Amino acid sequence: MREASINKELVVENQQEQSLVARRVIKDHILHVKGVTDINITRAVVLAAHSARSKYTHYSEAATEKVKQDKKRKAETDAVRELEDKRKFLKTDISSLLSKSKELYEKCENTGNLTLLHKRVLFVERQMTRRSSWQHLTRRWQNVSLI
């Protein structure tokens, strides 16, 4: 039951396990030497305190760098997904324009109506523009996917 009370006294909100262990070791040592005034501060203790700060700084920088890398990776993944979605949309749009263009061409041949031919030319031009955009997106998607 004593350990439970020590934990309650030493636990601080959002404290990591290593910090809790270190606090318990310090408290146990103070209790062992029967007071703060009887603690012998040696050169090794001073060096340990300095190295602890250095370790904390290193740990903190590594954690920050990991967060930055995760954000960058997520942004790249989102960019790839967005490009994939655009490619899919353009591909379906191109196939739709192609089928409408063929349909208009057949109607034009059957009826001899030149207005339908003009509409078909407009569909073909739109299709070519979309195809160009699709090819451009495909190249960007491949470049981003390779990274």
C-alpha positions, -999 to +999 in steps of 0.1 A: +000+000+000+030+023+006+039+023-031+004+034-041+007+064-018+041+073-032+027+072-067-002+095-057+023+120-042+047+119-071+023+117-101+020+149-120-005+153-149+009+143-183+040+129-167+060+102-186+069+069-170+106+077-170+100+109-150+079+090-125+106+064-120+133+091-116+112+109-090+106+076-071+144+069-071+152+104-058+125+102-031+137+067-020+173+080-018+163+110+003+144+087+027+174+063+028+199+091+038+173+105+062+169+140+048+179+164+021+207+179+041+226+146+043+228+141+005+263+140-009+264+159-042+294+144-061+308+153-095+290+123-109+257+136-097+263+170-113+273+153-146+242+132-145+221+163-141+238+179-171+234+148-192+197+145-182+191+180-196+210+171-228+190+139-232+157+157-227+167+183-253+177+155-278+144+136-271+124+168-275+140+176-308+136+140-321+099+141-312+094+175-330+112+161-360+090+130-360+059+152-359+072+173-388+079+141-409+045+127-401+028+160-413+049+160-444+041+124-452+004+130-446+005+160-469+022+140-496-003+112-492-032+136-494-017+152-526-013+117-542-050+109-533-062+142-547-042+136-580-056+101-582-092+114-578-087+141-604-072+115-628-102+092-623-127+121-629-109+132-660-107+096-674-145+091-669-151+125-684-129+117-714-147+084-721-181+102-717-170+128-742-158+102-766-190+082-765-211+114-771-188+124-799-192+090-816-230+092-811-231+126-827-210+115-856-234+086-863-264+109-861-247+133-884-240+105-909-276+092-907-293+126-909-268+147-928-273+175-903-241+196-902-250+212-868-244+178-853-210+177-870-201+210-854-212+198-820-191+167-825-160+188-833-166+207-800-168+175-781-136+162-797-118+195-788-130+192-752-120+156-751-085+165-764-082+192-737-093+168-710-069+142-723-040+167-722-050+176-686-052+139-677-017+132-691-003+162-672-019+149-640-006+114-647+029+127-649+026+147-617+010+117-600+039+095-611+065+120-599+048+124-565+043+086-562+080+081-567+090+104-538 
